[in-house]
């Protein structure tokens, strides 16, 4: 099988592990630059900073090549406002969120509030603001922003739920260790396995289904009455999950792709 792996120019942990796993099974892997028409495209990094990757994903998807995840689903997932509204339309519990177009919108929220760039990952561009001045400072930046209700049930903690196909592979409880309200492992947080419940499974699988993602990470916030869907990630990092949950996500993902693509 010929695999086109679309990711950053420099192979990070996840892309490197996927490449190693594919090659260990005798598959040929092209990284960002195709040498032949692929049998499957594994699209981990698409978007404004990876425009050539997005073009390739759209091109091969148009030719009928299997693209995981599809560029349409990936683009939707990267827009935190649009994907959040889709969750809400499908009766998933979410924090109250508005696209920040005028500073006066903060009147609709109680402090503190969460301000996020419209497209971002790994905890970058996410801020907890306690005053109007702090919101103004972020609003006047170059990136489109959203403003979101702050869920304070368990500050600095969340769940990362890994979905592959139509099943949940596992759940990781993430917790900040330095008082940061963000629990991302990439921001210094630590993780541990968390028991999968029917509620968690339903929230994660529904979020993945309505966006159209086959492989994703769903972030859940602890609420006083359960959980709220925070966001969905089309190319979730799994270094922390492998480490803290004794997993091998590259093996799980390649198993799934082989099953989907047959014995090409």
Secondary structure as the mmCIF struct_conf table of DSSP 4:
data_model
#
loop_
_struct_conf.conf_type_id
_struct_conf.id
_struct_conf.beg_label_comp_id
_struct_conf.beg_label_asym_id
_struct_conf.beg_label_seq_id
_struct_conf.end_label_comp_id
_struct_conf.end_label_asym_id
_struct_conf.end_label_seq_id
STRN STRN1 UNK A 2 UNK A 6
BEND BEND1 UNK A 9 UNK A 10
HELX_RH_AL_P HELX_RH_AL_P1 UNK A 13 UNK A 24
TURN_TY1_P TURN_TY1_P1 UNK A 25 UNK A 26
STRN STRN2 UNK A 28 UNK A 31
BEND BEND2 UNK A 32 UNK A 33
BEND BEND3 UNK A 35 UNK A 36
BEND BEND4 UNK A 39 UNK A 39
STRN STRN3 UNK A 40 UNK A 43
STRN STRN4 UNK A 47 UNK A 47
TURN_TY1_P TURN_TY1_P2 UNK A 48 UNK A 49
STRN STRN5 UNK A 50 UNK A 50
HELX_RH_AL_P HELX_RH_AL_P2 UNK A 51 UNK A 62
TURN_TY1_P TURN_TY1_P3 UNK A 63 UNK A 64
STRN STRN6 UNK A 66 UNK A 68
BEND BEND5 UNK A 69 UNK A 69
HELX_RH_AL_P HELX_RH_AL_P3 UNK A 71 UNK A 78
HELX_RH_AL_P HELX_RH_AL_P4 UNK A 80 UNK A 89
TURN_TY1_P TURN_TY1_P4 UNK A 90 UNK A 91
STRN STRN7 UNK A 94 UNK A 94
STRN STRN8 UNK A 97 UNK A 100
BEND BEND6 UNK A 102 UNK A 102
HELX_RH_3T_P HELX_RH_3T_P1 UNK A 103 UNK A 108
BEND BEND7 UNK A 109 UNK A 109
HELX_LH_PP_P HELX_LH_PP_P1 UNK A 110 UNK A 110
BEND BEND8 UNK A 111 UNK A 112
STRN STRN9 UNK A 113 UNK A 117
BEND BEND9 UNK A 118 UNK A 119
TURN_TY1_P TURN_TY1_P5 UNK A 122 UNK A 125
STRN STRN10 UNK A 126 UNK A 129
BEND BEND10 UNK A 131 UNK A 131
HELX_RH_AL_P HELX_RH_AL_P5 UNK A 132 UNK A 139
TURN_TY1_P TURN_TY1_P6 UNK A 140 UNK A 140
BEND BEND11 UNK A 141 UNK A 143
STRN STRN11 UNK A 145 UNK A 149
TURN_TY1_P TURN_TY1_P7 UNK A 153 UNK A 156
STRN STRN12 UNK A 157 UNK A 164
TURN_TY1_P TURN_TY1_P8 UNK A 165 UNK A 166
STRN STRN13 UNK A 167 UNK A 175
BEND BEND12 UNK A 177 UNK A 179
BEND BEND13 UNK A 181 UNK A 181
HELX_RH_3T_P HELX_RH_3T_P2 UNK A 185 UNK A 187
TURN_TY1_P TURN_TY1_P9 UNK A 188 UNK A 188
STRN STRN14 UNK A 190 UNK A 193
HELX_RH_AL_P HELX_RH_AL_P6 UNK A 198 UNK A 211
TURN_TY1_P TURN_TY1_P10 UNK A 212 UNK A 212
BEND BEND14 UNK A 214 UNK A 214
STRN STRN15 UNK A 215 UNK A 223
TURN_TY1_P TURN_TY1_P11 UNK A 224 UNK A 225
STRN STRN16 UNK A 226 UNK A 233
TURN_TY1_P TURN_TY1_P12 UNK A 234 UNK A 235
HELX_RH_AL_P HELX_RH_AL_P7 UNK A 239 UNK A 244
TURN_TY1_P TURN_TY1_P13 UNK A 245 UNK A 246
HELX_RH_AL_P HELX_RH_AL_P8 UNK A 249 UNK A 261
TURN_TY1_P TURN_TY1_P14 UNK A 262 UNK A 263
#
